[in-house]
Amino acid sequence: MFPVADALLARGVPFVFATGYGAQTLRPDLSHNLLLHKPFSAAELRRGLEEAIALHSA
């Protein structure tokens, strides 16, 4: 159900989930990733991506 997330994790690429569903829909091993709830603004998306990159770089 999450092949893109699995591929990004395997490559070490930071990402966020953007969904209209809650965090309970994520697999437990993916729950550490940031989750944006729809609808979200472009500014919220930018902040989420910046945070994901910062966490990945730490």
HTML snippet that shows the backbone in 3Dmol.js (N, CA, C, O; Angstrom):
<script src="https://3Dmol.org/build/3Dmol-min.js"></script>
<div id="view" style="width:600px;height:400px;position:relative"></div>
<script>
const pdb = `
ATOM      1  N   MET A   1       0.820  -1.197   0.000  1.00  0.00           N
ATOM      2  CA  MET A   1       0.000   0.000   0.000  1.00  0.00           C
ATOM      3  C   MET A   1       0.866   1.265   0.000  1.00  0.00           C
ATOM      4  O   MET A   1       0.387   2.339  -0.361  1.00  0.00           O
ATOM      5  N   PHE A   2       2.125   1.146   0.398  1.00  0.00           N
ATOM      6  CA  PHE A   2       2.999   2.306   0.495  1.00  0.00           C
ATOM      7  C   PHE A   2       4.283   2.123  -0.313  1.00  0.00           C
ATOM      8  O   PHE A   2       5.366   2.349   0.229  1.00  0.00           O
ATOM      9  N   PRO A   3       4.211   1.730  -1.566  1.00  0.00           N
ATOM     10  CA  PRO A   3       5.448   1.481  -2.320  1.00  0.00           C
ATOM     11  C   PRO A   3       6.303   2.725  -2.536  1.00  0.00           C
ATOM     12  O   PRO A   3       7.530   2.621  -2.552  1.00  0.00           O
ATOM     13  N   VAL A   4       5.703   3.878  -2.701  1.00  0.00           N
ATOM     14  CA  VAL A   4       6.498   5.100  -2.897  1.00  0.00           C
ATOM     15  C   VAL A   4       7.229   5.456  -1.603  1.00  0.00           C
ATOM     16  O   VAL A   4       8.410   5.800  -1.635  1.00  0.00           O
ATOM     17  N   ALA A   5       6.545   5.376  -0.480  1.00  0.00           N
ATOM     18  CA  ALA A   5       7.187   5.649   0.807  1.00  0.00           C
ATOM     19  C   ALA A   5       8.339   4.676   1.041  1.00  0.00           C
ATOM     20  O   ALA A   5       9.410   5.082   1.491  1.00  0.00           O
ATOM     21  N   ASP A   6       8.128   3.404   0.740  1.00  0.00           N
ATOM     22  CA  ASP A   6       9.189   2.411   0.906  1.00  0.00           C
ATOM     23  C   ASP A   6      10.398   2.736   0.027  1.00  0.00           C
ATOM     24  O   ASP A   6      11.539   2.609   0.470  1.00  0.00           O
ATOM     25  N   ALA A   7      10.152   3.150  -1.204  1.00  0.00           N
ATOM     26  CA  ALA A   7      11.245   3.491  -2.120  1.00  0.00           C
ATOM     27  C   ALA A   7      12.003   4.724  -1.626  1.00  0.00           C
ATOM     28  O   ALA A   7      13.232   4.758  -1.683  1.00  0.00           O
ATOM     29  N   LEU A   8      11.286   5.724  -1.146  1.00  0.00           N
ATOM     30  CA  LEU A   8      11.943   6.930  -0.629  1.00  0.00           C
ATOM     31  C   LEU A   8      12.772   6.607   0.607  1.00  0.00           C
ATOM     32  O   LEU A   8      13.894   7.094   0.746  1.00  0.00           O
ATOM     33  N   LEU A   9      12.227   5.792   1.503  1.00  0.00           N
ATOM     34  CA  LEU A   9      12.980   5.394   2.691  1.00  0.00           C
ATOM     35  C   LEU A   9      14.245   4.645   2.311  1.00  0.00           C
ATOM     36  O   LEU A   9      15.309   4.886   2.881  1.00  0.00           O
ATOM     37  N   ALA A  10      14.134   3.749   1.361  1.00  0.00           N
ATOM     38  CA  ALA A  10      15.286   2.962   0.930  1.00  0.00           C
ATOM     39  C   ALA A  10      16.385   3.847   0.354  1.00  0.00           C
ATOM     40  O   ALA A  10      17.567   3.513   0.441  1.00  0.00           O
ATOM     41  N   ARG A  11      15.998   4.962  -0.229  1.00  0.00           N
ATOM     42  CA  ARG A  11      16.959   5.876  -0.852  1.00  0.00           C
ATOM     43  C   ARG A  11      17.393   7.002   0.094  1.00  0.00           C
ATOM     44  O   ARG A  11      18.252   7.813  -0.252  1.00  0.00           O
ATOM     45  N   GLY A  12      16.798   7.044   1.280  1.00  0.00           N
ATOM     46  CA  GLY A  12      17.152   8.094   2.234  1.00  0.00           C
ATOM     47  C   GLY A  12      16.604   9.455   1.883  1.00  0.00           C
ATOM     48  O   GLY A  12      17.195  10.473   2.243  1.00  0.00           O
ATOM     49  N   VAL A  13      15.477   9.492   1.182  1.00  0.00           N
ATOM     50  CA  VAL A  13      14.875  10.748   0.761  1.00  0.00           C
ATOM     51  C   VAL A  13      13.801  11.159   1.778  1.00  0.00           C
ATOM     52  O   VAL A  13      12.853  10.406   2.006  1.00  0.00           O
ATOM     53  N   PRO A  14      13.937  12.342   2.389  1.00  0.00           N
ATOM     54  CA  PRO A  14      12.916  12.782   3.338  1.00  0.00           C
ATOM     55  C   PRO A  14      11.612  13.121   2.627  1.00  0.00           C
ATOM     56  O   PRO A  14      11.620  13.577   1.484  1.00  0.00           O
ATOM     57  N   PHE A  15      10.493  12.895   3.311  1.00  0.00           N
ATOM     58  CA  PHE A  15       9.176  13.173   2.734  1.00  0.00           C
ATOM     59  C   PHE A  15       8.157  13.372   3.840  1.00  0.00           C
ATOM     60  O   PHE A  15       8.410  13.067   5.005  1.00  0.00           O
ATOM     61  N   VAL A  16       7.016  13.882   3.459  1.00  0.00           N
ATOM     62  CA  VAL A  16       5.867  14.009   4.364  1.00  0.00           C
ATOM     63  C   VAL A  16       4.681  13.317   3.712  1.00  0.00           C
ATOM     64  O   VAL A  16       4.613  13.189   2.490  1.00  0.00           O
ATOM     65  N   PHE A  17       3.764  12.882   4.534  1.00  0.00           N
ATOM     66  CA  PHE A  17       2.497  12.359   4.033  1.00  0.00           C
ATOM     67  C   PHE A  17       1.496  13.491   4.009  1.00  0.00           C
ATOM     68  O   PHE A  17       1.453  14.308   4.929  1.00  0.00           O
ATOM     69  N   ALA A  18       0.698  13.545   2.972  1.00  0.00           N
ATOM     70  CA  ALA A  18      -0.387  14.518   2.860  1.00  0.00           C
ATOM     71  C   ALA A  18      -1.655  13.720   2.612  1.00  0.00           C
ATOM     72  O   ALA A  18      -1.799  13.073   1.575  1.00  0.00           O
ATOM     73  N   THR A  19      -2.573  13.771   3.570  1.00  0.00           N
ATOM     74  CA  THR A  19      -3.742  12.919   3.480  1.00  0.00           C
ATOM     75  C   THR A  19      -4.953  13.555   4.141  1.00  0.00           C
ATOM     76  O   THR A  19      -4.826  14.425   5.002  1.00  0.00           O
ATOM     77  N   GLY A  20      -6.099  13.117   3.733  1.00  0.00           N
ATOM     78  CA  GLY A  20      -7.347  13.505   4.367  1.00  0.00           C
ATOM     79  C   GLY A  20      -7.721  12.538   5.468  1.00  0.00           C
ATOM     80  O   GLY A  20      -8.699  12.750   6.186  1.00  0.00           O
ATOM     81  N   TYR A  21      -6.943  11.473   5.603  1.00  0.00           N
ATOM     82  CA  TYR A  21      -7.177  10.471   6.640  1.00  0.00           C
ATOM     83  C   TYR A  21      -6.256  10.746   7.814  1.00  0.00           C
ATOM     84  O   TYR A  21      -5.348  11.571   7.710  1.00  0.00           O
ATOM     85  N   GLY A  22      -6.474  10.082   8.903  1.00  0.00           N
ATOM     86  CA  GLY A  22      -5.672  10.299  10.094  1.00  0.00           C
ATOM     87  C   GLY A  22      -4.407   9.472  10.121  1.00  0.00           C
ATOM     88  O   GLY A  22      -4.157   8.654   9.236  1.00  0.00           O
ATOM     89  N   ALA A  23      -3.622   9.696  11.142  1.00  0.00           N
ATOM     90  CA  ALA A  23      -2.354   8.995  11.308  1.00  0.00           C
ATOM     91  C   ALA A  23      -2.553   7.494  11.486  1.00  0.00           C
ATOM     92  O   ALA A  23      -1.628   6.718  11.246  1.00  0.00           O
ATOM     93  N   GLN A  24      -3.734   7.077  11.899  1.00  0.00           N
ATOM     94  CA  GLN A  24      -3.991   5.654  12.105  1.00  0.00           C
ATOM     95  C   GLN A  24      -3.929   4.856  10.807  1.00  0.00           C
ATOM     96  O   GLN A  24      -3.875   3.627  10.841  1.00  0.00           O
ATOM     97  N   THR A  25      -3.936   5.536   9.670  1.00  0.00           N
ATOM     98  CA  THR A  25      -3.853   4.834   8.382  1.00  0.00           C
ATOM     99  C   THR A  25      -2.414   4.509   7.988  1.00  0.00           C
ATOM    100  O   THR A  25      -2.183   3.757   7.041  1.00  0.00           O
ATOM    101  N   LEU A  26      -1.439   5.079   8.719  1.00  0.00           N
ATOM    102  CA  LEU A  26      -0.028   4.816   8.418  1.00  0.00           C
ATOM    103  C   LEU A  26       0.423   3.528   9.093  1.00  0.00           C
ATOM    104  O   LEU A  26      -0.051   3.177  10.174  1.00  0.00           O
ATOM    105  N   ARG A  27       1.336   2.840   8.445  1.00  0.00           N
ATOM    106  CA  ARG A  27       1.955   1.683   9.079  1.00  0.00           C
ATOM    107  C   ARG A  27       2.766   2.166  10.281  1.00  0.00           C
ATOM    108  O   ARG A  27       3.277   3.285  10.269  1.00  0.00           O
ATOM    109  N   PRO A  28       2.885   1.352  11.296  1.00  0.00           N
ATOM    110  CA  PRO A  28       3.656   1.764  12.476  1.00  0.00           C
ATOM    111  C   PRO A  28       5.086   2.186  12.153  1.00  0.00           C
ATOM    112  O   PRO A  28       5.605   3.113  12.774  1.00  0.00           O
ATOM    113  N   ASP A  29       5.732   1.525  11.193  1.00  0.00           N
ATOM    114  CA  ASP A  29       7.112   1.886  10.858  1.00  0.00           C
ATOM    115  C   ASP A  29       7.216   3.198  10.089  1.00  0.00           C
ATOM    116  O   ASP A  29       8.318   3.702   9.873  1.00  0.00           O
ATOM    117  N   LEU A  30       6.079   3.756   9.675  1.00  0.00           N
ATOM    118  CA  LEU A  30       6.074   5.032   8.959  1.00  0.00           C
ATOM    119  C   LEU A  30       5.538   6.174   9.821  1.00  0.00           C
ATOM    120  O   LEU A  30       5.509   7.326   9.387  1.00  0.00           O
ATOM    121  N   SER A  31       5.119   5.855  11.030  1.00  0.00           N
ATOM    122  CA  SER A  31       4.459   6.854  11.871  1.00  0.00           C
ATOM    123  C   SER A  31       5.395   7.977  12.322  1.00  0.00           C
ATOM    124  O   SER A  31       4.928   9.005  12.813  1.00  0.00           O
ATOM    125  N   HIS A  32       6.712   7.795  12.162  1.00  0.00           N
ATOM    126  CA  HIS A  32       7.653   8.862  12.529  1.00  0.00           C
ATOM    127  C   HIS A  32       7.698   9.978  11.483  1.00  0.00           C
ATOM    128  O   HIS A  32       8.227  11.058  11.746  1.00  0.00           O
ATOM    129  N   ASN A  33       7.145   9.718  10.300  1.00  0.00           N
ATOM    130  CA  ASN A  33       7.130  10.735   9.249  1.00  0.00           C
ATOM    131  C   ASN A  33       6.074  11.792   9.544  1.00  0.00           C
ATOM    132  O   ASN A  33       5.050  11.511  10.168  1.00  0.00           O
ATOM    133  N   LEU A  34       6.337  12.997   9.091  1.00  0.00           N
ATOM    134  CA  LEU A  34       5.379  14.073   9.283  1.00  0.00           C
ATOM    135  C   LEU A  34       4.124  13.827   8.461  1.00  0.00           C
ATOM    136  O   LEU A  34       4.175  13.227   7.388  1.00  0.00           O
ATOM    137  N   LEU A  35       3.001  14.298   8.979  1.00  0.00           N
ATOM    138  CA  LEU A  35       1.711  14.104   8.332  1.00  0.00           C
ATOM    139  C   LEU A  35       1.007  15.445   8.213  1.00  0.00           C
ATOM    140  O   LEU A  35       0.748  16.110   9.216  1.00  0.00           O
ATOM    141  N   LEU A  36       0.701  15.834   6.993  1.00  0.00           N
ATOM    142  CA  LEU A  36      -0.094  17.036   6.747  1.00  0.00           C
ATOM    143  C   LEU A  36      -1.525  16.605   6.484  1.00  0.00           C
ATOM    144  O   LEU A  36      -1.774  15.684   5.707  1.00  0.00           O
ATOM    145  N   HIS A  37      -2.459  17.274   7.134  1.00  0.00           N
ATOM    146  CA  HIS A  37      -3.868  16.956   6.941  1.00  0.00           C
ATOM    147  C   HIS A  37      -4.474  17.878   5.899  1.00  0.00           C
ATOM    148  O   HIS A  37      -4.301  19.096   5.955  1.00  0.00           O
ATOM    149  N   LYS A  38      -5.182  17.292   4.952  1.00  0.00           N
ATOM    150  CA  LYS A  38      -5.848  18.084   3.915  1.00  0.00           C
ATOM    151  C   LYS A  38      -7.065  18.757   4.520  1.00  0.00           C
ATOM    152  O   LYS A  38      -7.700  18.186   5.407  1.00  0.00           O
ATOM    153  N   PRO A  39      -7.403  19.930   4.076  1.00  0.00           N
ATOM    154  CA  PRO A  39      -6.646  20.764   3.135  1.00  0.00           C
ATOM    155  C   PRO A  39      -5.515  21.475   3.872  1.00  0.00           C
ATOM    156  O   PRO A  39      -5.626  21.774   5.061  1.00  0.00           O
ATOM    157  N   PHE A  40      -4.441  21.739   3.160  1.00  0.00           N
ATOM    158  CA  PHE A  40      -3.318  22.465   3.732  1.00  0.00           C
ATOM    159  C   PHE A  40      -2.884  23.522   2.723  1.00  0.00           C
ATOM    160  O   PHE A  40      -3.149  23.413   1.526  1.00  0.00           O
ATOM    161  N   SER A  41      -2.217  24.534   3.233  1.00  0.00           N
ATOM    162  CA  SER A  41      -1.765  25.633   2.375  1.00  0.00           C
ATOM    163  C   SER A  41      -0.381  25.331   1.813  1.00  0.00           C
ATOM    164  O   SER A  41       0.300  24.412   2.269  1.00  0.00           O
ATOM    165  N   ALA A  42       0.017  26.099   0.840  1.00  0.00           N
ATOM    166  CA  ALA A  42       1.365  25.967   0.283  1.00  0.00           C
ATOM    167  C   ALA A  42       2.408  26.264   1.354  1.00  0.00           C
ATOM    168  O   ALA A  42       3.465  25.634   1.383  1.00  0.00           O
ATOM    169  N   ALA A  43       2.120  27.209   2.224  1.00  0.00           N
ATOM    170  CA  ALA A  43       3.049  27.544   3.303  1.00  0.00           C
ATOM    171  C   ALA A  43       3.197  26.375   4.275  1.00  0.00           C
ATOM    172  O   ALA A  43       4.302  26.098   4.742  1.00  0.00           O
ATOM    173  N   GLU A  44       2.111  25.697   4.581  1.00  0.00           N
ATOM    174  CA  GLU A  44       2.178  24.535   5.470  1.00  0.00           C
ATOM    175  C   GLU A  44       2.970  23.399   4.825  1.00  0.00           C
ATOM    176  O   GLU A  44       3.739  22.712   5.497  1.00  0.00           O
ATOM    177  N   LEU A  45       2.779  23.207   3.529  1.00  0.00           N
ATOM    178  CA  LEU A  45       3.539  22.187   2.806  1.00  0.00           C
ATOM    179  C   LEU A  45       5.024  22.515   2.841  1.00  0.00           C
ATOM    180  O   LEU A  45       5.854  21.641   3.088  1.00  0.00           O
ATOM    181  N   ARG A  46       5.348  23.752   2.598  1.00  0.00           N
ATOM    182  CA  ARG A  46       6.755  24.168   2.626  1.00  0.00           C
ATOM    183  C   ARG A  46       7.364  23.922   3.990  1.00  0.00           C
ATOM    184  O   ARG A  46       8.455  23.362   4.092  1.00  0.00           O
ATOM    185  N   ARG A  47       6.660  24.342   5.056  1.00  0.00           N
ATOM    186  CA  ARG A  47       7.170  24.130   6.417  1.00  0.00           C
ATOM    187  C   ARG A  47       7.341  22.644   6.710  1.00  0.00           C
ATOM    188  O   ARG A  47       8.329  22.240   7.322  1.00  0.00           O
ATOM    189  N   GLY A  48       6.383  21.833   6.277  1.00  0.00           N
ATOM    190  CA  GLY A  48       6.475  20.396   6.497  1.00  0.00           C
ATOM    191  C   GLY A  48       7.669  19.786   5.804  1.00  0.00           C
ATOM    192  O   GLY A  48       8.375  18.963   6.386  1.00  0.00           O
ATOM    193  N   LEU A  49       7.901  20.181   4.565  1.00  0.00           N
ATOM    194  CA  LEU A  49       9.055  19.660   3.828  1.00  0.00           C
ATOM    195  C   LEU A  49      10.365  20.141   4.437  1.00  0.00           C
ATOM    196  O   LEU A  49      11.322  19.372   4.540  1.00  0.00           O
ATOM    197  N   GLU A  50      10.415  21.406   4.840  1.00  0.00           N
ATOM    198  CA  GLU A  50      11.623  21.928   5.479  1.00  0.00           C
ATOM    199  C   GLU A  50      11.909  21.181   6.777  1.00  0.00           C
ATOM    200  O   GLU A  50      13.064  20.880   7.079  1.00  0.00           O
ATOM    201  N   GLU A  51      10.863  20.882   7.544  1.00  0.00           N
ATOM    202  CA  GLU A  51      11.042  20.148   8.793  1.00  0.00           C
ATOM    203  C   GLU A  51      11.512  18.719   8.525  1.00  0.00           C
ATOM    204  O   GLU A  51      12.381  18.208   9.231  1.00  0.00           O
ATOM    205  N   ALA A  52      10.941  18.076   7.509  1.00  0.00           N
ATOM    206  CA  ALA A  52      11.350  16.721   7.165  1.00  0.00           C
ATOM    207  C   ALA A  52      12.823  16.682   6.753  1.00  0.00           C
ATOM    208  O   ALA A  52      13.558  15.773   7.139  1.00  0.00           O
ATOM    209  N   ILE A  53      13.241  17.661   5.979  1.00  0.00           N
ATOM    210  CA  ILE A  53      14.641  17.734   5.556  1.00  0.00           C
ATOM    211  C   ILE A  53      15.554  17.976   6.752  1.00  0.00           C
ATOM    212  O   ILE A  53      16.611  17.357   6.871  1.00  0.00           O
ATOM    213  N   ALA A  54      15.139  18.876   7.632  1.00  0.00           N
ATOM    214  CA  ALA A  54      15.950  19.173   8.821  1.00  0.00           C
ATOM    215  C   ALA A  54      16.072  17.950   9.715  1.00  0.00           C
ATOM    216  O   ALA A  54      17.161  17.657  10.209  1.00  0.00           O
ATOM    217  N   LEU A  55      14.980  17.234   9.932  1.00  0.00           N
ATOM    218  CA  LEU A  55      15.021  16.036  10.766  1.00  0.00           C
ATOM    219  C   LEU A  55      15.896  14.962  10.134  1.00  0.00           C
ATOM    220  O   LEU A  55      16.612  14.245  10.832  1.00  0.00           O
ATOM    221  N   HIS A  56      15.836  14.857   8.835  1.00  0.00           N
ATOM    222  CA  HIS A  56      16.636  13.861   8.125  1.00  0.00           C
ATOM    223  C   HIS A  56      18.126  14.188   8.196  1.00  0.00           C
ATOM    224  O   HIS A  56      18.964  13.289   8.249  1.00  0.00           O
ATOM    225  N   SER A  57      18.445  15.466   8.197  1.00  0.00           N
ATOM    226  CA  SER A  57      19.836  15.906   8.206  1.00  0.00           C
ATOM    227  C   SER A  57      20.460  15.833   9.594  1.00  0.00           C
ATOM    228  O   SER A  57      21.684  15.814   9.730  1.00  0.00           O
ATOM    229  N   ALA A  58      19.620  15.791  10.620  1.00  0.00           N
ATOM    230  CA  ALA A  58      20.125  15.803  12.015  1.00  0.00           C
ATOM    231  C   ALA A  58      20.769  14.496  12.418  1.00  0.00           C
ATOM    232  O   ALA A  58      21.234  14.360  13.549  1.00  0.00           O
TER     233      ALA A  58
END
`;
const viewer = $3Dmol.createViewer("view");
viewer.addModel(pdb, "pdb");
viewer.setStyle({}, {cartoon: {color: "spectrum"}});
viewer.zoomTo();
viewer.render();
</script>
